Amino acid sequence: MSNGRELLRINKMPHIWCPGCGNGIITSQVLRAIQELGLDQDKIVVVSGIGCSSRAPGYLDFCTLHTTHGRALAFATGVKYANPDLKVIVLTGDGDSAAIGGNHLIHACRRNIDITTIVFNNSIYGMTSGQYSPLTPTGSLATTSPYGNIDRSFDLCALGQAAGATYVARTTTYHTNQLRDYIKKALQNKGFSLVEAVTHCPTYFGRKNKIGGPVEMLNWQKDHAVPLKAAEKMSEEEMAGKFTIGELYNKPAMEYCEAYAKVIAGAEGKK
Amino acid sequence: MTKPKLMQGNEACVAGALAAGIGFYAGYPITPSTEIAELLAEALPKIGGYFIQMEDEISSMGATIGASLTGKKSMTATSGPGFSLKQENLGYAVMTEVPCVVVNVQRSGPSTGVPTAPAQGDVMQARWGTHGDHAIIALSPSSVRECFDVTVRAFNLSEKYRIPVILLFDEIVGHMRERIEIPEPGTYEVIDRSKTTLPPSEYKPYDAPLDGVAPLVPFGTGYRYHVTGLTHDRTGFATSKPKEIDYKLRRLSTKIEMNLQDILQWESLQCEDADVIVVAYGGTARSAKAAMEMAREKGLKVGLFRPVTIWPFPGDELIKVATGKRVIVAEMNLGQMATEVERILKQDIEKVNRVDGEPLTPQEILDQIEGV
């Protein structure tokens, strides 16, 4: 297997991400997953919104669509629905998908449209220099929560599952092989897939909260991520401050484009 | 001609969209435009087209642009409150030069206003509703038949100039019923997106002269390229070079300004010998025409100038017929187009306005003509 350079726009490098950023780890696992599944490069459309993670598509050699803040899934829905033969992947961040794009996220889940969504969750708005997001843990420091964040954070995977996504998984940039494995399964799921990749922003989240640099932040992920099976046996107190990783939901349901294809089949030729 | 049919303006808009080759519609329910969505929900699956009701106006606009990038002629429809929400992604379509048609059946505003009452309060929003320098095309029909015609034209202009085209209806033309004949296919022009002759390795989605556009190749056809709302160069990738930013911004306007002959449409009725020119558009132009006829019967020399393309405004054409004459602008707002007319003619003008949710009557316009 090649090293995957043919899936990158090498001439667009260097990328804009800070040294030590986790976004490259997630992006590389997306590419490896695509490569291992042997997907047709010409049939892939990668859509993103606004934010650090949403800059990823610019470096990827597919049809790429860098849209407005929070709206990636709205555009992606139009792309996929109007041409179901395309493989549509959305790369988004915690602010992009859970705040300004939250409504689009739950409705894309609800429709179960065949879009694979990878959320780069770095717990912060990085592009605007470190404001708290809906996935920033309560109590954390950010430039807009200098006394500690009083907001409660979303469990984005629970939200996605409740809204109707048919494949939901969470892991971290520390668990790279697992991340690739989940992305592959998400890409193979005929329906809406949500993979939350907990990543690290040493520049803003790490520095502000005195967690340390990229290595310390990766170690933090290792120490605070609890595999699903272990988490099930732990009490609420034991899980405090920690989060579950694993395949959280995987149950097929009628895919949206297929449902509409039936509508077309039934209506075509009718006067 | 097909058999004459009693039709609503919104219905004629749908017929026009189908005639133009619509392949995708995304929308959100809102009075007084909802008939457009309902009729397309029924019609599109019959021709293998795609209809989707989205979760809001913002996503409807986004999905419309996404679908257009797959090569489908795409449309969305709304009214004032929804039009406000669409401005974000409307600007994205302007910047990325993705063809699409946006119908705004205007109702009384601001805000929720009077949902079932007509108004023409979105004239300036259609021009400048989204941020940043840009050109836009907006068409405003005055009859049910014209709803059909301008809808076909909106798709044509959109595909040709890679720009969102706004159909600025008002509740009068949208909900009015008239007996019309829909022309046979082949009797009107249908323009499709131009195709590239270049191989994928040489294709650049924005490589165009200042007064033109490059072909837009559908996603998934072997041409891999980037689309972004960031200001971009000819290849489509973001740029921070002042020269390239300047070229892009100027081209967005110049591609329209240099093609006015093709884009502008207006009607000039009995203006040659007229001492008084009434300027009116959309539903109001019907009252203005009646007022003109009543005035003529009284021996008053009155003409009507009716822009159908309201953005860009047919300024030179108005100057030709109205300079030095008494000019009355009649509209269902407090003078949005009057300001533009004043700017173009550089002379004092008179205004007849109504913003109480009722249409302007011919008598009200006649009273102004007669100086009552």
Interface residues (C-beta under 8 A of the other chain):
Chain A: K12 Q41 D42 K43 V45 V47 P57 G58 D61 F62 C63 T64 L65 H66 T67 T68 R71 L73 A74 F75 A76 T77 G78 V79 K80 Y81 A82 N83 D85 L86 N103 H104 H107 Y260 V263 I264 G266 A267 E268 G269 K270
Chain B: G23 F24 A26 E42 P45 K46 I47 G48 Y50 I52 M54 E55 D56 I58 S59 S60 M61 G62 A63 T64 I65 G66 A67 S68 L69 T70 G71 K72 S74 E88 N89 Y92 P218 F219 G220 T221 G222 Y223 R224 Y225 H226 V227 T228 G229 L230 F237 A238
